[in-house]
């Protein structure tokens, strides 16, 4: 909304990025773990209860939308935005 704040009808648009915490973990492992965590958090936040839900979480604005991976590494994000992103995708980050 114009006031740059969440209101009761806003969803939360998210993009997930994961990196290994140390050299013992590969980028692929970090992304696998982060994907499970991101999906769980989104499901919990969006779940309906008698009191409603916390937020409707929407990851559809991520690179490649719902056809792309839920979580990417920083290098993967950088490559996507440098090579393939459309103007509106940069605007969506604001």
C-alpha positions in Angstrom: 0.0 0.0 0.0 1.0 3.6 -0.3 2.1 3.9 3.3 4.7 1.1 2.7 3.3 -1.0 5.5 1.6 -4.4 5.7 -2.1 -4.3 6.3 -4.7 -7.0 6.8 -5.1 -7.7 3.1 -1.4 -7.7 2.2 0.5 -10.9 1.5 4.3 -11.2 2.2 6.3 -11.5 -1.0 9.6 -13.4 -0.2 12.7 -14.6 -1.9 14.9 -17.1 -0.2 18.7 -17.2 -0.4 20.9 -19.8 1.3 24.6 -20.2 1.7 26.7 -22.8 3.5 27.6 -21.8 7.1 31.1 -23.4 6.7 33.3 -25.3 4.4 31.9 -28.7 5.6 28.5 -28.0 3.9 28.1 -27.8 0.2 25.9 -25.1 -1.5 23.6 -27.9 -2.7 23.1 -29.2 0.9 22.5 -25.7 2.2 19.8 -25.1 -0.5 18.2 -28.5 0.3 18.0 -27.7 4.0 16.9 -24.1 3.4 14.2 -25.3 1.0 12.6 -27.6 3.6 12.8 -24.8 6.2 11.4 -22.2 3.9 8.5 -24.4 2.8 7.7 -25.2 6.5 7.8 -21.6 7.6 5.6 -20.5 4.7 3.1 -23.3 5.4 3.0 -22.4 9.2 2.6 -18.6 8.5 -0.1 -19.2 5.9 -2.0 -21.9 7.8 -5.5 -20.9 8.9 -6.7 -21.3 12.4 -9.7 -20.1 14.4 -7.8 -16.8 14.8 -6.9 -16.5 11.1 -3.3 -16.8 9.8 -0.1 -14.9 10.5 0.6 -13.9 6.9 -0.1 -15.2 3.5 3.4 -15.9 2.2 3.9 -15.6 -1.5 7.2 -16.8 -3.1 5.9 -16.5 -6.7 7.9 -13.3 -7.4 11.2 -15.2 -7.1 13.3 -15.8 -10.2 11.5 -18.0 -12.6 8.3 -17.8 -10.5 6.7 -21.1 -9.3 8.7 -22.9 -12.0 12.0 -22.0 -10.4 13.6 -23.3 -7.2 12.2 -22.0 -4.0 15.7 -21.3 -2.6 18.8 -20.2 -4.5 22.4 -19.5 -3.6 23.6 -15.9 -3.8 25.7 -16.8 -6.9 22.6 -18.2 -8.5 20.6 -15.1 -7.7 23.3 -12.8 -9.0 23.6 -14.8 -12.2 19.8 -14.7 -12.8 19.5 -11.0 -12.2 22.6 -10.2 -14.3 21.6 -12.4 -17.3 17.8 -13.0 -17.5 15.8 -10.7 -15.2 13.2 -8.4 -16.7 12.8 -4.8 -15.6 9.7 -5.5 -13.5 11.7 -8.1 -11.5 14.1 -5.5 -10.3 11.1 -3.2 -9.4 9.5 -6.1 -7.4 12.6 -6.1 -5.2 11.9 -2.6 -4.0 
